Amino acid sequence: MDIERFVNEATDNVNSNIKEVISKSGYPYHEILTDTLKIFDKRWDAALEICGVRALGGDKDTAENVAAVTGLITQAIFVLDDVIDKTDKREGKTAAWAKYGINSTLITIHSLLNLSLEELIHIGGDKDVVYSALKSLDALLIGEYRDIKRNRRNVLTKDEYWRLCSEKAGEITKMFLSIASNFTNATEDERYAVTACSELVGVLSQVLDDLLDLEDDIMEGKTSLPIILLEEKRGKLDRDTMWNDLKEFGVLADIRDNIKFLTGKGISLTYQLDDNDYTGLLRDVFTLWDKFCSILLDRDDVDDLFKLLGEEGIERSFKVMFIDIKPEMNDDEINMVFDSIVEKNFNKLR
């Protein structure tokens, strides 16, 4: 199955559903609510949720209806993240708080969460499903709070880093399928496999995002896996030699091994599901993630590539990983994709 076509269809259909939900809300700040949709060039969140539901035997309409519910929650969390981090850009677009002010944005966040629960009930979610969604939200907010309190240099430990990855980014993607799997007839084991796959995607996203934001995180006093590992091995962090140190002290190799372990775990989980196009698509996600990171982290120009990819947040990395790179490509062909990115952006690197 073609990933680009699948993601584009998911983006169009789910955004259309969300626009309809927002338009029916009657909120006078309809413009802000609709504008928050624009931070998503592609709805990777919706595509993951739809893929998981279809892998569990759910039908297309159900998958897209539930994706509108979880999509509203994702919007709220991303907008909230920008407020917390004071990030004025989200995937190259002006963040809601920077455009409309913090007060209006906070009201928008609450409204998006409220609309998600209303829509969950509207599509047939019973008391247990709503309670499950609220538990997922609670876990997600606790993860956000712990990230605020503990994500500091010389405070966050390696074990805590992995815990925060699961509680924050992992909980977002886990939430998609925790809610959506209630609308399928899958067994508990099947639901666990898809939910665990979804959580792994979140954790992997956080690791990749931390590599893309490495220099910004250092300036802001935050920490992440590369910083923690480098300080363990080198004893201190020198920004001038950081990327060379990450290579020389084996930190990038360690991160590559961690990613390979997580993607291998995801691939194994997909074999616990019935074999269909969507299970295969989910498997391709982990296969491509492993290929992308394994080859990228081994390149001499890894620092240049991360700077170029990070210009649009994680969105550009997803485009390269899932659209430009194909599952059947070998290492040389994937390196050619990376070479092309460097060549096209040569002037930016000078």
N, C-alpha and C positions, 0 to 999 in steps of 0.2 A: 504494500500500500504506500502511496506517495505521501510523505509526511507534510510537505508544503501544502498540497491540496487539502489534506485533512485539517491542518491547523487553520488555513484560510477559511474553510467552510465553518469550522467551529467558531472562529472569531466573528464572522458575519452573522451567523444565526444566534449566537448567545448575546452579542451586543444588541441585536434587534430585539430580543426578548427583554433585555434589561432596560432598554429605552422605553419599551411599552410599559414595564412596571413603574418606571420613574414618571412617565407621562400621566399615569393614572393616580399617582400619589396625591396630586393637588397641592404639593408644597410650593410656596411662592418663590423658593430659591431653586426652582427646576433647572435653571441654567447651570448652576454650580454642579448639581448632581450629574447632569448630562456631560458636563465638561470633564468630570473625573474619568469618564470612559475613554477619553482621548489619550490617557497615559499608556494605554495598551495598543501598541501597533499590531501585535498579534496576541491573541488570548491563549498563551501557552497553558495557563491554569485551567481554562475551560477544556482545551484539547486533552490534557491529562485526565481530567475527570470523566470526560465522554469516553475516552479510550478505556478507562477502567471499568465503567459501567457496561460498555459493550463487551469487554472481555469476560464479564460476569453473566453475560446473556441478556442484559437489559436492552430495550429497544431504543431507537434513535431519539424519538420525541421525549421519552422519559429522561434520557441522558441529558438532552439539551435544556429541558425544564429545570432539572436539578442543578445544572451548570450555571443557570441564571441566579439561583439561590446562592451557591458558593461563590459565584463571580462577584456578587454584591458585597459579600464579606471580604473577599480579596481586595476589592477596591477600597473599602474602608480601612483595611490594615495598611495598604500601601500609602494611602493619603496620611494616615496616622504616623507611619514611619518617617515621612518627609517632615512632618511637624516636629517630631522628636529630634530628628537629626538636623533640622534647619536646612534641609537640602532644597535648593530652589529650582532644581531641574529633576525631572523623572523621565528617563529614556529620551532625553533631548527636548522635552517639552516643559513649559513652566509649571511648577508644582502648584497645587490648589491654594495652599496657604500664602504663597508668594504673589498669587494673582488676586485672591479675594480677601486676604487677611485671615489671621488665626481664628478669630471668633466665629466667622461664617464657616470656616473649614471644620471646626469642631462640631458645629451643628450638623454639617453635611455628613460627617463620620457617623454620628448617632443615627441620622436618618437612613443611611445606607444599611446599617445593621438592623434597624427596625424594619425596613422594607424586605430584607432577606428573610426574617422570621415570618413576616406576613405572607410572603410568597411561598415559603416552605409549607405553611398551613394550607394555602390556596391550592397547591398541587397535590395535596393529600397526605401531608405529614401528620401523623397522629401524635398523641401526648409523648410517647416514648421517643419518637424521632426528634421532636422539638427539644426534649430534655437532653438527648444525645448531642444535638447541635449546640445547646447552651454549655454543656460540659466541655466540648471542643473549644468553644470560645473562651471559656474560663482558663483552660490550659494554655491557650495561645496568649492571652493577656498576661498570665503569670510569667510566661517565657519572655515577653516584651519587657516586663518590669525587671526581671532578673538581669536582662541584658543591659538595661539602663544602670542598674546598681553595681554590676560586677565587671562590665566590659571596660577595664582600665589597665593601663600598663602596670606590670608587677603586682596585679591583683588577680586577674583571671588565670587559672591554671589550665594545663592541657586537658585534664579530665573534665573540668568545668566547661571548657570550650566545646567539647563534643556534646556535653549535656545541653548547652545552650543551643547548639545547632539543631538538636532534636526538639527542644522545647519551643524554639522560635520558628525557624524556617521549616523544620520537619513537621511541626504541628500544623502549619498552614496547609501544606500539601496533604498531610494525613487527614485533615479535616474534610477535604474534598470527598474522599472515598468513604470516610466514616459516615458521613451524611448520606452520600449517594447510594452506598451499598444497601441501605435500608429499602430502596426501591427496586431491588432485584430479588430473585428467588435463589440466590447463591447459598452454598453451605457456609458454615462458620469458617472452615478452613480456607475456602476460596476467598471469602471476604477478608480474612486475615492476610492472605498472600497479596491481594491487590492493595490493601491499605498499607502494608509494609513497604511495597514497591513505591507507593506514593510518598511515604515518609522519607525514603531513601533519596528520592528526587529532590526533596526540600533540603536535606542535609548536603547533598552534592552541590546544590545551587549556592548554599551559603559558603562552602569552601571555595568555589569558583569566584563568587562575588568578593570574597575577602582578598583573593589574589588580584583581582581587577582594581580594588580600592586600596591596595596596600599602602601606597604613598600618602593618600588622603587620611587613612586611619592613623598613620604615624604622626602626622601633623596635628590631628585632633586628639591624640593621646589614647586612642583605642588600641586594642590588641586583637590578634587573630592567630591562627595556627602557624603561618610562616614566621611571625614575630616571636612567638613562644618557642618554637623549635630552634630558631637561630640563636636566641639568647641562651637556650640550654646548651648549645654546641659551641658557640663562639664566646659567650660570656657577656657580650654587649652588642648593641646595634649601632652601626655606622651607616647613616643614610647615603653617604657618598660612595660606599663600596657594597651597599646592601645586596644588589642583584648578583654581583660576583660572589659575594659571601654565601648567598642562598644556594648557588651552584657548588661552590668549592666545599662547603661543609655538608653537602648531601641533603639539604633541607628540601629542595625541589624533588629529589628522588624519593624522599620519605613521603612527601605529599602525593606524588604519583602512585606510590605503593598503596597508600590509604585509599585513594580514589579507585584503584584497580580492585581492592578488596570489596569496597562498597558496590561497585558496578557488578562484580562477580556475584555478590549476594543477591542483587536485583535480578540478574539473569536466572539464577537458580530458582528464585521465587516464581518466575513466570512459567516454569515447567511444572508447577503445582496446579496450573489452570488448564482448562480445556484448550486444545490447540485450535485457534482461529485467527483471522486477520488481525484482530485487535490485540490478542496476546502477543502475536509476532511483532506488532508495532511497538508495544511496550518493551519487548526484548530489544528491539532496535534502538530504543532510547538509551539503554544502558550500554549497548555495544558501541554506539557512536560517541557516547560520553567518554568511555574508556579510550577509544582511538584518539579523540580530540585532545584530551588531557595528556595522555601518554606521549604523544608526538610533540605537542606544544611545549611541555615541560622539559623536553630533552633538547630543544633547539638552542643554539648559541644566542639567537636574538630574541629569546623569550621575553626579556624586559620590554623591548620595542613592541612586540606583539601584544603584550598585556596593556601597554599604554594606548595602542591603537584600538584594541577591542573595547577598552574601558571607557572610551569617549561617549558611548551611548549606553552606558551601564551594561547589564548582563544581556540585554536584548541582542546586541550585535553578535555576541558569542553564541547565543542560541541559533541565530540565523546561519552562522558558519557551521556550527556543529550538526544541525539537523536538516539544513537545506543545501548548503554548498558541499558538504561531505556526505557521501553515500556509504551505506553499510558494506558494499562490495569493494570499496576502494582499498588499495594497498598503501603501505607507508609512503612510498614515493609519490603517489598521486595526492595523498593528503598534504604532504610537504609542499607540493606544487600550489595547493590552495593557499597555504600560509605565505609562500613566496609571493603570490599574486597580491595579497593584502599589503605586504611590505613595499612591493614595487609601486603599487598605486598610491601609496601614502609616503613616498620617498621624501618629498619636500617637507612634510610635517616632522620628519625625524632629523632633519638637518639642523 
